Amino acid sequence: MKKYIIVLTTIFCINHANSQVLISLLFGDKLNSPHLEFGLEGGVNFATISNLETSGSNIGFNLGFYFDIKSKKNPAWMLSTGVIVKSPMGAKGLPVYELANEDLNKTFAGGSVEREIRYFNVPILVKYQFHNNIYVKAGPMLGLLSKAFDKFSKEIDNEDVIYKNNIRDQIHVIDAGLALGLGYHLKTGNGMNIGIQYYHGLVPVMKGDQNPDEFNRSFYIVAAIPIGKGKAAKEVQKKKAQQEVLILPQSNSM
């Protein structure tokens, strides 16, 4: 009993995203079934903002959990959803702009700005898996704003000086767009999924009418690992074996 209390206390003491990941690891085998695949997914994403003067993509790591809900009539079709709890959007190499503090303006003159916008993203995708285990998926993805800031940086005396300017109140709280994905479902092991995905935002990033043509864009490289799928499959086989044992005596007595 003490062991479970310690585990639960640890989960609620750490940050929200890590709590979800730990809960997934602890209870993943309870969620997997013949028509439901649950697991963790993560990888690298390359984000940018359209129609914004930048020098390249903002590279970050994504992490979340997923559900593949299979159709009972045709398991090749499924609804793929979940939550990407960590997936920074934004862009790097923005031109330096003036801040409210004159000392900061002098310090970062000639420096660079990297915009980072963090959302909790929820994809709601229709997924189809071919007989060769290649799959495609497409559908809407919604994002709930968590944090947003511009990171000013400049090298002074061989040291990087950094200042984060909070811009959350300038960003739309809800983001929405379309996601397209392509991947392969491995036959070995627990059946890991490896794929790529592209997100095309349709809601302007910034509030107001000054930047109506700036939208989030992101390219993902991900790996998804089912949690407890092997254990769940063994439980199903065990129940089938027990049912067969119960039926055998009846068939022998006939």
N, C-alpha and C positions, 0 to 999 in steps of 0.2 A: 504493500500500500504506500509506504514512504517513497518507493521508487517512482510511482506514478505521480505523486504530489510534486516531487522535485522536477520531473519532466514538464508538467503543466506550468509550474512556476517559472521555469526557464523560458518556456515559449512566450508567456505573456510579458516577460521583462525585456525582451529584445524588440527590435523595430518591427513594424507591421508587415513588411514584405517578407522578411526572414521567418516570421511566425507562420505565414501562409505556406512557405516552403517546407518548414518542419512538420506542420500538420499534415501536409500532403504525403511526406515520407512515412509518418506514423500510421495513417489510415488509408493509404492508397489501395491496399489489397481489399478493403471493404467496399470500394467504389467500383472496381473492375468486375465486369460480367460479360457473358457472351455478346451482349448488344451494347456494351458501354466500355470504352477504353479511356482510362484516366492516367495522366502522368505529368511530368515536368518537362518544360522546354526552355531552351536558352541558346544564345549565340551572339553574333555580332550584327549591328545594324549601322547603316550609313545614311545619315539624315541630312536634309538640306531644306531650304525654304525657297519656293519658286519666286521669280521676279525680284529677288533681293541681291544686292551687290555683295558677293562673297568670294572667297578664294578656294572653297572646297566643302566637302561633306564633314559633318560632325560625327565622328566615329565613337560608338558606345557599345555597351553590352546590354542584352535584353535577357530577362528572366521572367518566367511565369508558369502557369499550369494550364492544361487543356483537357477538354472532354470531346471524344469522338462518339457521338450517339448514332448507332447504326440502325438502318431501316430493317424492320423485321421481315418485310416482304423481299427486299433485295439488299443484303448487307454491303454491297459495293457502294451504295449511296449512304451518306451519313451527314449529320449536322456537326460541324466542327466549331467549338466555342471554347471559352475559358477566360482567363484574365492575364494580361501581360502586366505584371506589377512593376517592372522596371524596363523602360525603353526610352531613353532620352531622344528627343527630337531637337531640331534647331539647325544651326549652321555655324561655320567658323570663318574667320577672316573678314568680319564686318568692319567697315570704316569707323574710326573713333568719333564719337559725338560728345557734345558738351554735357557735363554734369552740373548739378547745383552747387558744387564746391569748386572754387577757383583753384585751390591747391591741387585737387585731384586732376583737374584739367591740365595743369602744368606738368604734373607727374606722368600722365599717360599720353601726352602729346607725342604722336609718331608711333604709338603702340598698336595693339590689335584688340579686337573684341570677338569673343566667342559666345554665341547665344545658345543657351540650353533650356529646353522646355520639357518638363516631365509630366507624363500622363499615366493614368491607369487605363489601359486599352482593353476593350472587349470586342474581339472579332466574332461575327455571326456568319459563318461561311458554309456554303454547300460544298461537300467534298465527294469526289468519285474516285474509286480505286480500281484500276484495270487489273486484268488477270496476271499481268507481268509485275504487279505490285507498284507500278508507277501511279501516282495520284495527282489530281488537279483539284483546286478549290478556289472559290470566288464568293464575294459577298461584301456586305458593309462592315465597317469597324468604327466603333465609337470610343471616344477618349474623354476622360474626366481629368481636368487640370489639377496637378498636385503642386508643382513649383515651377518658377520661371525666373531666370536671371541672366544678365549679361556679364560675362567675366572679362574685365579689362586686364591686360597683361603687358608688361614691358620689362626688358632686361636693363637693369641699372647696376653698374659696377659689378658685372658678371653674376648678378643675382636676379631672379625673376620676382618682380613685384606684381601682386595680384589684388584686384578689388572686384567684389561681386555686387552688382547693382540689381536690386530686386525689381522685376518688371511684371510681377504676377497680375497686378491690377490692370495692366495694359493688354493682357491676353484673354481671348474668349475662354470661358470656363469649359465649354463643350466643344470638342473637335469631332468631326465625322468625315468619312470618306469611303473609298472602295479598296479592297485588298484582293490581290491575285496571288496564287501560290502554286508551286510545282515541286514534287518530291518523290522519294522512293521509300517504301516500307520494307525494311530488312527482314528476311525470313529467319535468320539465325537469332539466338539469344531470346530476349524478351520482345523482339520486334521493334527496334528503334526506328524512328522516322528521321530522315535527313532531307532538308528541302530549302528552297528559297522562296521569298515572298516580297511583294512590292505593295506599298501603301500610297494611295493617291488622295490627299486631303481635298475636301470640297468646301470646307468652312474657312473663311479668312482667319489667319492666325491672330492678327491684331484687331483690337476694338477701334471703332471710329471709321471714318471715310478716307483717311490719309493713305492707307495701304490695303486697298480692297482686293488686290491681285496676288497677295502673298499667301501661299498655301503650304502645308506640310507635305513633304515627300520623304519616303524612307524605303531603303532596300535591306532586307533581312536575310541572313544566313543562319539557319537554326537546326538544332538537333533535339528531337523529342523522345523521351524515354518513359515507357509505361511503368507505373509503380505498382508492384504487387500482382502483375498480370500472371506471372508463372504460378504464384501461390493460389490465385483465384482459379486458374485452370485445373490445378491439382485437386482443389476442393470439389469442383464439378465432376471430375473423373471419379473421385472417391464416392460421391453420392450416387453416381450411376452404377458403380460396382456394388454398392450396398443394396441398391434396388434390384439388381440382377440376382444377388444372393437370396433375397426375399422371394423372388419369383420362382427360382429353381425348384424348391421343395414342392410348390404347388404343381408345377409341370410334371414332376416325377411321379406324383401320386395319381395322375390321370391314367 
